[in-house]
Amino acid sequence: MSIIESPCILVCAIDMKTGYCFGCGRTREEIGAWSVMSPDNRRTIMADLPARMETIERRPRRETRRGRMAREKEQGI
């Protein structure tokens, strides 16, 4: 069994204005179909995620695991 790359950061809530997840930027449909999508489809969606995240107005209130790891890396922890 191979591991499927995922942008999920376990902040699962959908922005009702954009339809994107606050944590990863995917739609509900994309999240639901992620495990059965082709690697090419997943890569295409992942390439769009940074631009999608810019359209979400509210950000998660708590620090995410990915955010904490990036901060610690920058600080050399």
Biopython code that builds the backbone (N, CA, C, O; Angstrom):
import numpy as np
from Bio.PDB.StructureBuilder import StructureBuilder

atoms = [
    (1, "MET", "N", (0.851, -1.183, 0.000)),
    (1, "MET", "CA", (0.000, 0.000, 0.000)),
    (1, "MET", "C", (0.888, 1.235, 0.000)),
    (1, "MET", "O", (1.794, 1.340, 0.827)),
    (2, "SER", "N", (0.647, 2.165, -0.904)),
    (2, "SER", "CA", (1.450, 3.381, -0.965)),
    (2, "SER", "C", (0.765, 4.509, -0.192)),
    (2, "SER", "O", (-0.455, 4.523, -0.027)),
    (3, "ILE", "N", (1.576, 5.441, 0.269)),
    (3, "ILE", "CA", (1.068, 6.591, 1.001)),
    (3, "ILE", "C", (0.647, 7.657, -0.003)),
    (3, "ILE", "O", (1.375, 7.952, -0.951)),
    (4, "ILE", "N", (-0.525, 8.228, 0.210)),
    (4, "ILE", "CA", (-1.041, 9.274, -0.665)),
    (4, "ILE", "C", (-0.700, 10.618, -0.048)),
    (4, "ILE", "O", (-1.058, 10.895, 1.097)),
    (5, "GLU", "N", (-0.003, 11.454, -0.816)),
    (5, "GLU", "CA", (0.317, 12.787, -0.343)),
    (5, "GLU", "C", (-0.975, 13.585, -0.175)),
    (5, "GLU", "O", (-1.862, 13.542, -1.028)),
    (6, "SER", "N", (-1.063, 14.314, 0.938)),
    (6, "SER", "CA", (-2.262, 15.084, 1.215)),
    (6, "SER", "C", (-1.887, 16.431, 1.818)),
    (6, "SER", "O", (-0.934, 16.514, 2.593)),
    (7, "PRO", "N", (-2.624, 17.489, 1.475)),
    (7, "PRO", "CA", (-2.375, 18.796, 2.071)),
    (7, "PRO", "C", (-3.078, 18.983, 3.411)),
    (7, "PRO", "O", (-2.986, 20.055, 4.008)),
    (8, "CYS", "N", (-3.772, 17.969, 3.889)),
    (8, "CYS", "CA", (-4.553, 18.076, 5.116)),
    (8, "CYS", "C", (-3.657, 18.420, 6.304)),
    (8, "CYS", "O", (-2.604, 17.814, 6.503)),
    (9, "ILE", "N", (-4.100, 19.413, 7.095)),
    (9, "ILE", "CA", (-3.378, 19.783, 8.325)),
    (9, "ILE", "C", (-4.281, 19.616, 9.543)),
    (9, "ILE", "O", (-3.996, 20.150, 10.615)),
    (10, "LEU", "N", (-5.368, 18.871, 9.371)),
    (10, "LEU", "CA", (-6.314, 18.562, 10.438)),
    (10, "LEU", "C", (-7.021, 19.793, 10.995)),
    (10, "LEU", "O", (-7.361, 19.839, 12.177)),
    (11, "VAL", "N", (-7.237, 20.778, 10.145)),
    (11, "VAL", "CA", (-8.071, 21.930, 10.471)),
    (11, "VAL", "C", (-9.230, 21.849, 9.479)),
    (11, "VAL", "O", (-9.237, 22.530, 8.454)),
    (12, "CYS", "N", (-10.190, 21.019, 9.800)),
    (12, "CYS", "CA", (-11.230, 20.678, 8.838)),
    (12, "CYS", "C", (-12.492, 21.490, 9.088)),
    (12, "CYS", "O", (-13.334, 21.122, 9.907)),
    (13, "ALA", "N", (-12.607, 22.593, 8.374)),
    (13, "ALA", "CA", (-13.798, 23.433, 8.415)),
    (13, "ALA", "C", (-13.879, 24.142, 7.072)),
    (13, "ALA", "O", (-12.871, 24.607, 6.539)),
    (14, "ILE", "N", (-15.076, 24.219, 6.537)),
    (14, "ILE", "CA", (-15.267, 24.797, 5.209)),
    (14, "ILE", "C", (-15.692, 26.263, 5.322)),
    (14, "ILE", "O", (-16.606, 26.600, 6.075)),
    (15, "ASP", "N", (-15.018, 27.120, 4.567)),
    (15, "ASP", "CA", (-15.389, 28.520, 4.447)),
    (15, "ASP", "C", (-16.627, 28.571, 3.563)),
    (15, "ASP", "O", (-16.567, 28.196, 2.392)),
    (16, "MET", "N", (-17.729, 29.025, 4.100)),
    (16, "MET", "CA", (-18.989, 29.005, 3.351)),
    (16, "MET", "C", (-18.969, 29.986, 2.180)),
    (16, "MET", "O", (-19.706, 29.793, 1.213)),
    (17, "LYS", "N", (-18.160, 31.012, 2.240)),
    (17, "LYS", "CA", (-18.096, 31.991, 1.150)),
    (17, "LYS", "C", (-17.386, 31.411, -0.080)),
    (17, "LYS", "O", (-17.858, 31.575, -1.205)),
    (18, "THR", "N", (-16.261, 30.740, 0.136)),
    (18, "THR", "CA", (-15.472, 30.218, -0.976)),
    (18, "THR", "C", (-15.718, 28.740, -1.257)),
    (18, "THR", "O", (-15.528, 28.279, -2.383)),
    (19, "GLY", "N", (-16.138, 28.002, -0.243)),
    (19, "GLY", "CA", (-16.309, 26.560, -0.383)),
    (19, "GLY", "C", (-15.022, 25.782, -0.155)),
    (19, "GLY", "O", (-14.976, 24.572, -0.377)),
    (20, "TYR", "N", (-13.973, 26.477, 0.289)),
    (20, "TYR", "CA", (-12.675, 25.836, 0.524)),
    (20, "TYR", "C", (-12.473, 25.561, 2.009)),
    (20, "TYR", "O", (-12.972, 26.287, 2.868)),
    (21, "CYS", "N", (-11.732, 24.498, 2.287)),
    (21, "CYS", "CA", (-11.367, 24.169, 3.663)),
    (21, "CYS", "C", (-10.389, 25.220, 4.193)),
    (21, "CYS", "O", (-9.453, 25.604, 3.491)),
    (22, "PHE", "N", (-10.600, 25.684, 5.418)),
    (22, "PHE", "CA", (-9.702, 26.659, 6.035)),
    (22, "PHE", "C", (-8.299, 26.103, 6.208)),
    (22, "PHE", "O", (-7.325, 26.855, 6.176)),
    (23, "GLY", "N", (-8.186, 24.799, 6.390)),
    (23, "GLY", "CA", (-6.885, 24.193, 6.640)),
    (23, "GLY", "C", (-6.085, 23.880, 5.397)),
    (23, "GLY", "O", (-4.879, 24.124, 5.353)),
    (24, "CYS", "N", (-6.748, 23.336, 4.377)),
    (24, "CYS", "CA", (-5.986, 22.867, 3.210)),
    (24, "CYS", "C", (-6.358, 23.524, 1.892)),
    (24, "CYS", "O", (-5.581, 23.475, 0.938)),
    (25, "GLY", "N", (-7.536, 24.140, 1.822)),
    (25, "GLY", "CA", (-7.942, 24.803, 0.594)),
    (25, "GLY", "C", (-8.724, 23.948, -0.384)),
    (25, "GLY", "O", (-9.119, 24.427, -1.447)),
    (26, "ARG", "N", (-8.953, 22.686, -0.041)),
    (26, "ARG", "CA", (-9.722, 21.823, -0.941)),
    (26, "ARG", "C", (-11.221, 22.006, -0.714)),
    (26, "ARG", "O", (-11.647, 22.485, 0.336)),
    (27, "THR", "N", (-12.016, 21.618, -1.717)),
    (27, "THR", "CA", (-13.472, 21.618, -1.574)),
    (27, "THR", "C", (-13.895, 20.325, -0.884)),
    (27, "THR", "O", (-13.105, 19.390, -0.758)),
    (28, "ARG", "N", (-15.143, 20.284, -0.442)),
    (28, "ARG", "CA", (-15.670, 19.050, 0.168)),
    (28, "ARG", "C", (-15.564, 17.878, -0.807)),
    (28, "ARG", "O", (-15.194, 16.767, -0.427)),
    (29, "GLU", "N", (-15.891, 18.147, -2.056)),
    (29, "GLU", "CA", (-15.865, 17.087, -3.063)),
    (29, "GLU", "C", (-14.444, 16.559, -3.264)),
    (29, "GLU", "O", (-14.233, 15.353, -3.387)),
    (30, "GLU", "N", (-13.484, 17.464, -3.296)),
    (30, "GLU", "CA", (-12.085, 17.043, -3.462)),
    (30, "GLU", "C", (-11.597, 16.255, -2.260)),
    (30, "GLU", "O", (-10.890, 15.258, -2.410)),
    (31, "ILE", "N", (-11.970, 16.695, -1.079)),
    (31, "ILE", "CA", (-11.574, 15.974, 0.139)),
    (31, "ILE", "C", (-12.148, 14.561, 0.110)),
    (31, "ILE", "O", (-11.448, 13.591, 0.399)),
    (32, "GLY", "N", (-13.429, 14.454, -0.241)),
    (32, "GLY", "CA", (-14.096, 13.161, -0.269)),
    (32, "GLY", "C", (-13.534, 12.204, -1.305)),
    (32, "GLY", "O", (-13.516, 10.992, -1.089)),
    (33, "ALA", "N", (-13.075, 12.741, -2.425)),
    (33, "ALA", "CA", (-12.590, 11.899, -3.521)),
    (33, "ALA", "C", (-11.072, 11.748, -3.524)),
    (33, "ALA", "O", (-10.529, 11.052, -4.383)),
    (34, "TRP", "N", (-10.384, 12.377, -2.595)),
    (34, "TRP", "CA", (-8.919, 12.445, -2.617)),
    (34, "TRP", "C", (-8.256, 11.080, -2.752)),
    (34, "TRP", "O", (-7.334, 10.919, -3.552)),
    (35, "SER", "N", (-8.701, 10.113, -1.996)),
    (35, "SER", "CA", (-8.023, 8.807, -1.985)),
    (35, "SER", "C", (-8.223, 8.014, -3.278)),
    (35, "SER", "O", (-7.472, 7.076, -3.544)),
    (36, "VAL", "N", (-9.215, 8.373, -4.077)),
    (36, "VAL", "CA", (-9.444, 7.642, -5.323)),
    (36, "VAL", "C", (-9.030, 8.447, -6.560)),
    (36, "VAL", "O", (-9.156, 7.958, -7.683)),
    (37, "MET", "N", (-8.543, 9.658, -6.368)),
    (37, "MET", "CA", (-8.074, 10.478, -7.494)),
    (37, "MET", "C", (-6.750, 9.959, -8.011)),
    (37, "MET", "O", (-5.991, 9.311, -7.290)),
    (38, "SER", "N", (-6.489, 10.253, -9.261)),
    (38, "SER", "CA", (-5.186, 9.899, -9.829)),
    (38, "SER", "C", (-4.126, 10.845, -9.252)),
    (38, "SER", "O", (-4.448, 11.968, -8.863)),
    (39, "PRO", "N", (-2.883, 10.406, -9.195)),
    (39, "PRO", "CA", (-1.806, 11.291, -8.716)),
    (39, "PRO", "C", (-1.732, 12.601, -9.505)),
    (39, "PRO", "O", (-1.446, 13.651, -8.930)),
    (40, "ASP", "N", (-1.987, 12.549, -10.813)),
    (40, "ASP", "CA", (-1.970, 13.768, -11.626)),
    (40, "ASP", "C", (-3.057, 14.749, -11.198)),
    (40, "ASP", "O", (-2.808, 15.951, -11.111)),
    (41, "ASN", "N", (-4.255, 14.245, -10.932)),
    (41, "ASN", "CA", (-5.339, 15.117, -10.467)),
    (41, "ASN", "C", (-5.007, 15.734, -9.116)),
    (41, "ASN", "O", (-5.247, 16.921, -8.896)),
    (42, "ARG", "N", (-4.454, 14.931, -8.211)),
    (42, "ARG", "CA", (-4.076, 15.472, -6.889)),
    (42, "ARG", "C", (-3.011, 16.557, -7.033)),
    (42, "ARG", "O", (-3.091, 17.596, -6.377)),
    (43, "ARG", "N", (-2.015, 16.323, -7.886)),
    (43, "ARG", "CA", (-0.955, 17.330, -8.091)),
    (43, "ARG", "C", (-1.517, 18.624, -8.665)),
    (43, "ARG", "O", (-1.111, 19.715, -8.263)),
    (44, "THR", "N", (-2.443, 18.505, -9.594)),
    (44, "THR", "CA", (-3.069, 19.691, -10.187)),
    (44, "THR", "C", (-3.795, 20.503, -9.121)),
    (44, "THR", "O", (-3.659, 21.725, -9.061)),
    (45, "ILE", "N", (-4.559, 19.824, -8.289)),
    (45, "ILE", "CA", (-5.274, 20.512, -7.213)),
    (45, "ILE", "C", (-4.291, 21.134, -6.233)),
    (45, "ILE", "O", (-4.466, 22.281, -5.822)),
    (46, "MET", "N", (-3.259, 20.387, -5.857)),
    (46, "MET", "CA", (-2.284, 20.910, -4.893)),
    (46, "MET", "C", (-1.569, 22.153, -5.435)),
    (46, "MET", "O", (-1.206, 23.040, -4.662)),
    (47, "ALA", "N", (-1.369, 22.222, -6.729)),
    (47, "ALA", "CA", (-0.745, 23.406, -7.327)),
    (47, "ALA", "C", (-1.648, 24.631, -7.205)),
    (47, "ALA", "O", (-1.157, 25.759, -7.159)),
    (48, "ASP", "N", (-2.963, 24.418, -7.152)),
    (48, "ASP", "CA", (-3.924, 25.521, -7.035)),
    (48, "ASP", "C", (-4.155, 25.977, -5.594)),
    (48, "ASP", "O", (-4.696, 27.060, -5.372)),
    (49, "LEU", "N", (-3.758, 25.176, -4.626)),
    (49, "LEU", "CA", (-4.104, 25.464, -3.233)),
    (49, "LEU", "C", (-3.552, 26.787, -2.697)),
    (49, "LEU", "O", (-4.295, 27.494, -2.016)),
    (50, "PRO", "N", (-2.311, 27.164, -2.959)),
    (50, "PRO", "CA", (-1.842, 28.449, -2.419)),
    (50, "PRO", "C", (-2.708, 29.631, -2.860)),
    (50, "PRO", "O", (-3.003, 30.510, -2.050)),
    (51, "ALA", "N", (-3.115, 29.663, -4.117)),
    (51, "ALA", "CA", (-3.971, 30.750, -4.603)),
    (51, "ALA", "C", (-5.348, 30.689, -3.948)),
    (51, "ALA", "O", (-5.929, 31.726, -3.627)),
    (52, "ARG", "N", (-5.864, 29.502, -3.751)),
    (52, "ARG", "CA", (-7.160, 29.354, -3.080)),
    (52, "ARG", "C", (-7.089, 29.868, -1.650)),
    (52, "ARG", "O", (-7.993, 30.566, -1.190)),
    (53, "MET", "N", (-6.017, 29.523, -0.947)),
    (53, "MET", "CA", (-5.888, 29.926, 0.457)),
    (53, "MET", "C", (-5.879, 31.445, 0.602)),
    (53, "MET", "O", (-6.306, 31.977, 1.626)),
    (54, "GLU", "N", (-5.395, 32.136, -0.418)),
    (54, "GLU", "CA", (-5.387, 33.602, -0.387)),
    (54, "GLU", "C", (-6.802, 34.182, -0.445)),
    (54, "GLU", "O", (-7.016, 35.322, -0.034)),
    (55, "THR", "N", (-7.762, 33.417, -0.947)),
    (55, "THR", "CA", (-9.128, 33.923, -1.074)),
    (55, "THR", "C", (-9.948, 33.715, 0.195)),
    (55, "THR", "O", (-11.042, 34.265, 0.320)),
    (56, "ILE", "N", (-9.440, 32.937, 1.127)),
    (56, "ILE", "CA", (-10.155, 32.675, 2.376)),
    (56, "ILE", "C", (-9.859, 33.817, 3.341)),
    (56, "ILE", "O", (-8.699, 34.103, 3.641)),
    (57, "GLU", "N", (-10.917, 34.470, 3.826)),
    (57, "GLU", "CA", (-10.737, 35.638, 4.688)),
    (57, "GLU", "C", (-10.360, 35.267, 6.117)),
    (57, "GLU", "O", (-9.455, 35.868, 6.696)),
    (58, "ARG", "N", (-11.037, 34.295, 6.680)),
    (58, "ARG", "CA", (-10.760, 33.928, 8.072)),
    (58, "ARG", "C", (-9.705, 32.843, 8.101)),
    (58, "ARG", "O", (-9.738, 31.915, 7.293)),
    (59, "ARG", "N", (-8.796, 32.953, 9.001)),
    (59, "ARG", "CA", (-7.751, 31.951, 9.173)),
    (59, "ARG", "C", (-8.031, 31.142, 10.436)),
    (59, "ARG", "O", (-8.738, 31.625, 11.321)),
    (60, "PRO", "N", (-7.501, 29.934, 10.546)),
    (60, "PRO", "CA", (-7.679, 29.157, 11.771)),
    (60, "PRO", "C", (-7.148, 29.926, 12.975)),
    (60, "PRO", "O", (-6.121, 30.599, 12.885)),
    (61, "ARG", "N", (-7.845, 29.825, 14.094)),
    (61, "ARG", "CA", (-7.451, 30.541, 15.308)),
    (61, "ARG", "C", (-6.270, 29.902, 16.021)),
    (61, "ARG", "O", (-5.480, 30.588, 16.669)),
    (62, "ARG", "N", (-6.158, 28.613, 15.901)),
    (62, "ARG", "CA", (-5.073, 27.934, 16.611)),
    (62, "ARG", "C", (-3.918, 27.651, 15.663)),
    (62, "ARG", "O", (-4.095, 27.571, 14.448)),
    (63, "GLU", "N", (-2.754, 27.504, 16.234)),
    (63, "GLU", "CA", (-1.595, 27.171, 15.426)),
    (63, "GLU", "C", (-1.717, 25.726, 14.960)),
    (63, "GLU", "O", (-2.014, 24.835, 15.756)),
    (64, "THR", "N", (-1.495, 25.501, 13.707)),
    (64, "THR", "CA", (-1.578, 24.149, 13.165)),
    (64, "THR", "C", (-0.230, 23.452, 13.318)),
    (64, "THR", "O", (0.792, 24.089, 13.571)),
    (65, "ARG", "N", (-0.252, 22.148, 13.160)),
    (65, "ARG", "CA", (0.988, 21.372, 13.247)),
    (65, "ARG", "C", (1.976, 21.835, 12.178)),
    (65, "ARG", "O", (3.165, 22.002, 12.449)),
    (66, "ARG", "N", (1.474, 22.038, 10.965)),
    (66, "ARG", "CA", (2.341, 22.485, 9.877)),
    (66, "ARG", "C", (2.930, 23.870, 10.195)),
    (66, "ARG", "O", (4.114, 24.115, 9.965)),
    (67, "GLY", "N", (2.103, 24.758, 10.720)),
    (67, "GLY", "CA", (2.582, 26.089, 11.082)),
    (67, "GLY", "C", (3.619, 26.051, 12.183)),
    (67, "GLY", "O", (4.621, 26.763, 12.136)),
    (68, "ARG", "N", (3.367, 25.206, 13.180)),
    (68, "ARG", "CA", (4.318, 25.077, 14.285)),
    (68, "ARG", "C", (5.652, 24.527, 13.794)),
    (68, "ARG", "O", (6.713, 25.004, 14.198)),
    (69, "MET", "N", (5.596, 23.520, 12.921)),
    (69, "MET", "CA", (6.833, 22.932, 12.399)),
    (69, "MET", "C", (7.617, 23.956, 11.575)),
    (69, "MET", "O", (8.845, 24.004, 11.659)),
    (70, "ALA", "N", (6.923, 24.773, 10.781)),
    (70, "ALA", "CA", (7.593, 25.803, 9.992)),
    (70, "ALA", "C", (8.220, 26.842, 10.906)),
    (70, "ALA", "O", (9.356, 27.261, 10.683)),
    (71, "ARG", "N", (7.488, 27.262, 11.936)),
    (71, "ARG", "CA", (8.018, 28.249, 12.891)),
    (71, "ARG", "C", (9.242, 27.708, 13.601)),
    (71, "ARG", "O", (10.241, 28.413, 13.741)),
    (72, "GLU", "N", (9.177, 26.463, 14.049)),
    (72, "GLU", "CA", (10.307, 25.860, 14.759)),
    (72, "GLU", "C", (11.513, 25.717, 13.839)),
    (72, "GLU", "O", (12.652, 25.895, 14.272)),
    (73, "LYS", "N", (11.270, 25.402, 12.588)),
    (73, "LYS", "CA", (12.365, 25.283, 11.627)),
    (73, "LYS", "C", (13.063, 26.637, 11.430)),
    (73, "LYS", "O", (14.290, 26.720, 11.398)),
    (74, "GLU", "N", (12.247, 27.693, 11.301)),
    (74, "GLU", "CA", (12.795, 29.048, 11.142)),
    (74, "GLU", "C", (13.599, 29.464, 12.367)),
    (74, "GLU", "O", (14.620, 30.141, 12.247)),
    (75, "GLN", "N", (13.135, 29.056, 13.543)),
    (75, "GLN", "CA", (13.799, 29.432, 14.793)),
    (75, "GLN", "C", (14.958, 28.494, 15.145)),
    (75, "GLN", "O", (15.697, 28.742, 16.098)),
    (76, "GLY", "N", (15.108, 27.430, 14.379)),
    (76, "GLY", "CA", (16.181, 26.465, 14.635)),
    (76, "GLY", "C", (15.951, 25.611, 15.867)),
    (76, "GLY", "O", (16.904, 25.175, 16.513)),
    (77, "ILE", "N", (14.696, 25.371, 16.192)),
    (77, "ILE", "CA", (14.352, 24.561, 17.376)),
    (77, "ILE", "C", (14.430, 23.092, 17.029)),
    (77, "ILE", "O", (14.179, 22.242, 17.883)),
]
sb = StructureBuilder()
sb.init_structure("model")
sb.init_model(0)
sb.init_chain("A")
sb.init_seg("    ")
for serial, (resi, resn, name, xyz) in enumerate(atoms, 1):
    if name == "N":
        sb.init_residue(resn, " ", resi, " ")
    sb.init_atom(name, np.array(xyz, "f"), 0.0, 1.0, " ", f" {name:<3s}", serial, name[0])
structure = sb.get_structure()
